[in-house]
Amino acid sequence: MTDPDDSTSDLFGPSLPTHLYVHVPFCASKCDYCDFVSVAGADADFVEVVFAGIRTQITTWSRSGLPGVVETVYFGGGTPSLHPEQVLRVLAHVRSTLVVHPNAEITVEANPDSLSADVARAFAAGGVTRVSVGVQSFDDHVLRVLGRRHDAVSAARACAAVIDAGMALSVDLMCGVPGQTITSWSETLARAAATGAHHASVYPLTIEDETPMSVAISAGLLPEPDSDVAAEMMVLAEATLGYHGLARYEVANYAESYAYESRHNTAYWTGHSYAGVGPGAHGMLDAITARAVGLLADAAPDVARVRYANAASIEDWLVGRGDTTETLTQAEVRREDVMLGMRLTRGVRAADVVTADLESVMASLERDGLVELADLPREGSRWRTTHRGWLLGNEVFGRIWSGE
């Protein structure tokens, strides 16, 4: 597998992105906090059209003539588990048209209300290796505030179905929810650990504009989330999950061991190319690959990396309009790689900080108690966040990106 510290480069010529993200834009209903690209209640014909478009995008990559092997495939959403047959059809298409590593990590996001034992077994039989279950909470009151369709009992049942089917289980949890107490959060963490999960993701709630939750808070129907309470909950999550054998390896992610860390998400944090397929999906390519597939004109010599986003409107995406691209220079790529790499608990190589001309920034962050230079076993000299820097990550990342 790819060394997570070795980001993509133009040195070896254009190549197929090692990692593939597939966005499934369908849900049974929209959660009150969600602003992701998804629609609820789509009819079967529309669902088929969109999945056909996803397969067509994958076919386009297969016809690019680029060498390379896909190491991870990630189905996100939306709610991929709402349409398991379609997801498995796409996965089969990926395997039949692209070269997929025999030990590839294949992840599907799932919601408890659409993840039965039969669906879990079908995913396992179809080659899915890992399921990320959107539990969010084991407190029914908190789930109602979030507008989730499931309850704690069905969440536990869905987690058990993944384990019983022989796949690796990841659970998504959310803290800082209006009205959520420390006691409720502590119980959720304990119940999450008791599922036998190999991985957990813990995120503080973010209030997005124009969502039902945002409207409810503005109207005084829900209290404003307290960032200090959310930080306290993040600290409690680290302690509780760590006690149960799930060590934090990234800002918001925990794993039983290195073998269960998300290889797909780690690719995002370590500068590896990935292709985004489906409406609203994002991708990132090195410049030479972007030129090879027509995303970058030859007359752009200063560009080292291209980020692209498929149209967020499903209708626009279906007719091939509304896509956007962003280009980065080599200096920006180096800063971005350090910024994203600092999300990992092991941080980034000291040599990469020097290459990115960020030594003075790191020295400033060190004086503020946000980062430290450590000599790690088998890792060498690396910059990483302190515990305080972890909780103030946005400040750390912003200062690195700005170079100040």
N, C-alpha and C positions, 0 to 999 in steps of 0.2 A: 504494500500500500504506500501511498505518497507520504513522505515526511511532512508533518504538519508545519514545520518551520520553513520549508522550501516553497516559496510562493511561485506562481507562474512567471514565466519570463519569455522574452523573444529569442533566447539563445538557441532553442531547439526547433524553431519553426512553428507554424500553426498546428493546433491539435484540437481534437474534440474536448469540450469541457469535461473534466473528470466527474463533475457532480451535476445532477439534474433535479430541478425543482418543478413540480407539476401543481398548478393551482386549480383546485376544484371549487368553482364559485357558487355552490349550492348549499342551502341550509333548510332545515325544517321550519325554523323561525329565526329572526334576528335577535341576538341578545341585546340588552338595553345599553351596554357599554361599547358595542362593536361598531367599528367603521371600516372593517375589511371589505374587500371586493367580494360581495356575495349577494345572492337573491334568495328569497324564501318562496316556497310554493310553486316552483317552476313546473310546467307540464312536461310529460314524458318526451314529446317531440322536440321541445327546446333543449332539454337535457341531452338528447341524442345528438343534436346539431353541435352543441358545445363540445361534447366529448369527441365527436368526429373532427372538429377543428383542432383539438389538442393532439389527436393522433396525426393529423396533417402536419402540424408544427414539428413533431418528432420525426416524421418522414423527411421533412426538409433538412433537418440536421443529418439524417442518415445519408442524404444525397450530396452533402457538402464535400465528400471525399477526404475528410480530415482523419488522420490516424488518431488512435487513442482508445482508452478503455474507461467505461463508466464505473465508478467505484461506489457511488451512492445515488439512490433515487428517493426523493421525499415528496409525498403527496400531502399538501397542506390545503387550507381553505379558509372559509367555508367548512363543510363537513364531508370529507371524503367517504366516511363510513355510511353516509346516507345512500350512496350508490355503489355498493361493493362490486357488483358485476361489471359496471363500467370501469371502475378503477382497475380491476384485474385484467380487463380487456386492454387498457392502456399499458399496464405493466407487461403483458404478453407482447404487445406491439413494440415496446422498448427492447425487449429481449430478442425479438425477431429482426429488428432493423439496425440496432446498435450493438457494439461489442460490450458486454457487461461482465465485469469481473465475477468469477464463480463464488467469491466470498463477499459480494457486494452487500452493503447495508441498505435495506429497503424499508422505509418508514411510512406508515400511514397514520394520519391524525384521525381521531375518532371521538365522537361524543357518546356518553353512556346510553342515551336513549335510542341510539341506532346501532349499538354494538352488542348483538346477541351472541350466544355461544356458537350458533351456526355461522354467523358472519365471521367471527374470530377464526373458526376452523377453516372457513373458505379462504381467508387471507393467508393463513399458514400454508395451506395446500397450494396456493397460487404463488408462493415464494416470498411473501412478506416476512421480514425477520424481526420487525420492531413496530410496536404500536404506541402512539402517544395519546393517552386518554385525557380529554379535557374535563377533569374532575372539578377543578377550581376550589371546591370546598366540600367538606363532609357535614356541613351545617345547613339544614334545609332552609332556615331563615335567610342566611347569606345567599344561597342559591336563588331564592325568590327575588332578593334585591337585585341580583345580577341579571335576572330574567332568563335563567337557565331552565331547560325543559325537564331535567332529571332531578332526582332526589338522592340522598346519601346512600340509600339501599341499592338503587340501580347503579350508582357509581361503583360501589364495592363489587357488585355482580359483574359489571363490565371488566373491571380490573382482573377479577378471578378468571374470566373467560379468556383473557389474553395469556395469562400464566398457564392455564390448563391446555391451551392450544400449542404451547411450546415456544411462544415468541417472547422477546424481551419487552418488558413493560416500562413505559415512562409515564409519569403522572404530571399534569400541569396543575399548579396551585396558584391562587391569587390572594394577596393580602392587601390591607389598607382599604377594604371595602366599607362604605358608610354603614355604621352600626355594628361592624364586626368587632368582637372583643378579643382580648389576649387569650382568655380562656377558650373561646371558640376556636381561635387559630391554633392554640396548643393541641386541642383535640383533633383538629384536622391533620396536623403534622403527624401525630401519633397514629392515626388511622391510615394515613398515606403510607407510612413506613410498614404498617402491618399488612398491607396488600402484597408485599413481596416485590415491590417495584425495584427495578435495577437502576432506575434513573428518575430524577425529578427536576422540574423547572418551576421556579418560584418567582412570580412577578408582582410588584405592587400595581394596583389598579391605576390606570391612566384615564382621565376624563377627556374624551374627545369631543370636539365641538359638534353640535347638531345631532348628537345621539340622544335617545330618550333619557338616559341617565343625566346627561348634561342639562337637559331641560328641567328634569325633576329637581336637580340641585339649585338651578337658577330660580325656580319657583318656591324654594324653601321646603320642598317635600322630602328631601333627603339632606343630611348634613354634608358639608364639604369634607372630603377626605383629609386626614391629618398626616402630613408627611413625616412628622416625628414618630407617630404611632406606626406608620408603615415601616420606617427604618428599624424600630424596635422589633417588629414582626420579622423582618429580614434577618436580624441578628438571632432571634429565637429559632428561625428555620435552620440557620447554619448549625446551631448547637444541637438541636433535636435530631435533624437528619444525620448529622455527623455521628451522634451517639448511636444511631441505628445502622451505621455503616455506609451511609451515602455522603461522600466527601464533596465539598464544593470545588469545582475545577474551573468555573467561569463565574461571571458576575451573578448569574441567576440559575446556574445549572449544577446539578449534583449527580454523582454516579457511584455505583457500588465498587467499581474498579475502572482502570483505564480501558478495559475491553468493552465497557458499557457506556463510555462517553460517546456523545453523538458525533460521529465522523462527519456527517453532512454539515451540521452547524459549525463544527470546528473549521471546516473549509472556509466558511464565511469570515471567520476571525483570523485566518492565517493567509489570506491573499490568494487563494486558489480560484481558478476560473470555474464558473458554474453557469448553466443555461437555465433560464426561466421560461416555462411553457404554460400557456393559458392566460386568460384575461387578468391584467393587473400583476402578473408575475414579473419579477426582476431578474436580471442576469448580469454577469460581469465577465469580460473577456480581456485578455492581453491584446495589445494593439495589433500584433501580427495576425492573430486569429480573427479579430474584428475586421481587418482588411480582407482576409480570405473569404469571409462570409458576407461581405458587402455592407457592413455597419460603419465602416470608416473609409474615407477617401484616401487615396495614396498620397495626396498633397497635404498631409497632416503629420509632418516629421516630428513634432514635439510631443505627440500623444503617446503615452505608454500604456494606458488602460482605458477601456470603455465600459461604462455602466449603462444598461438600457432597461426600460420599463415598458412592458406591453400595455396597450390601452386599458384603462380601468373600466371603461364602458364595454360591456360584452358585445353590444351591437357594433361598436367601432372596431373592436378586436376581430370580430368575425369577417369584416370586410377589409381588414388590413390597414386601418388608419388610426392615428392617435398615439402611435408609439413614440417614446422619447429616448434620447441618448444624452449622456454626460461624459465628457472626456477629462482625463487626468494626465498631467505631466509626470515625468519620472520623479521629480521632487515631491509632488503631491502623493504619488503612489507610495513612496517611502514613508511619508508622514502618516498616511492612512494605514499602512501595515503596522506601524508602531502603535497607533491609536487603537486599532482593533485588537491587536495582540495583547495589549494591556488589559483587555477584558478577562484574559485567562489568568488563573492564580499563579501560574509559573511565569507569566509576563513575557518579555521579549529579550532577545540577546543584546548584551551591551554593545556588541559590534554593530548591530542594526541601528541602534540609537545614534551611534557615531556616523554611520553612512547617511542617515536621514538628517544630520546636522541638528540634532535635538538635545545635545548635551547640556546646553544652558537651560533649556526648558525643564529637563529632568532635575537639574540641580535646584531650580526654583521650586519645583514640586516637592523635592526632598526636604528643603528648608521648611516647607509648609506642612510637613508630616504626612504627605499624601502618597509618596512612593519611596522605595528603598532599593538599593543595589545589593543583591544577594548572590552568594555562590551556592548553587544547588547541586546536589549529587547527580552525576551523569548529565547535567544540563549546562554547567559552567556559570559564568558571570551573567546575571540577568537582572533587568529592571522589572519590578512588579509593584502593584499597589500595596499600601499598608491596609490594615483593617479600616482605618478612617478613610483612606483613599477609595476603598471598595464602596463605602456608603456614599461617598461624594464623587462617584464615577463620572457623572456628567461634567463636573468641573475639570477633572483630570483629562478626559477625552477632548474637551473643548480647547484646553490650553495646548495640548499636543497638536491638534489639527491646525490651530492658528499659528503654531510655532512661536508662541509667546509665553 
